[in-house]
Amino acid sequence: MPSPEPSAPALDRPEQVVTVLGLVAASRLSAFDWLAADALHAPRTRARVAVARLASGQLGAYDALSRSAEEHGGDLTDAAAPYLALLDGIGQRTRSDDWRERVVRTVVAGGMVRDLARTVGEHLPEPVRGVVADALAGQGLTGLVAAEVAQATAGDPALAARLALWGRRVAGEALGAVQPVLDVVESAGAADLAALAAPAVGTISAGHARRMERLGLAA
């Protein structure tokens, strides 16, 4: 992972490390919840299996995150709780009965939340940064959904426009969670992250644009 920018604080005190690990864990738990629901509503068995496999992979690093939190004197589940409340709100406000909207939501919101956790995690000390990098490694959902969207929208510009609009709505909800998440990091770790807010939004927005391009949708 890249080194922190000089203008942003190093999050190296034990309570700071634990709260960021909680953010990372919450991002993986939320992704699991979204993907599990997507798998349940998949229109075909092959898609259901593929998405279910991705869901199970979200929790693969949970034990490593938990051990790291314990090494720094904290409990991962307790640290994740305030972030889960915020991230669950994104899911509650972007529910859909349409499977394509569901998986676009998971790609967009899940990717933006992962980028936020990664951006904050870059300010942790080693070797914790390595644990975070492993936990946030890409899971391959974007490619799967891109193929689904491409097939569905071929010759159907109205559907493409609807999914693009939906993606923008989801992105707005995810961006709206950035400052509240940083506020939790600040309050739990006694850190001033004002210098991180604008770069974080820029990084997350750029990642969102790339994902929408891969989906073949206008950002």
Number of C-alpha atoms within 10 A of each C-alpha: 13 8 11 17 13 8 10 17 16 20 25 15 14 15 19 22 26 30 27 30 32 28 30 28 30 28 28 26 20 24 28 22 16 22 27 19 19 25 24 15 18 21 12 9 12 11 18 19 14 15 25 19 15 20 25 14 15 23 16 13 18 20 12 15 24 19 14 21 24 14 12 15 13 20 19 25 16 12 24 21 14 18 26 21 12 18 24 17 14 24 22 9 11 18 13 13 9 11 16 20 21 22 28 25 27 27 28 25 27 26 24 26 27 22 22 25 27 24 21 23 26 21 24 23 16 12 9 19 20 15 17 25 17 13 24 21 12 13 12 12 19 20 14 15 20 21 13 16 22 16 11 14 16 10 10 11 11 10 15 20 14 13 22 20 15 19 25 20 15 25 23 14 18 25 19 14 18 21 17 13 19 24 18 19 27 17 12 17 19 14 18 15 19 15 13 18 17 13 14 21 19 11 14 23 19 13 16 22 17 12 21 20 13 17 25 17 21 15 17
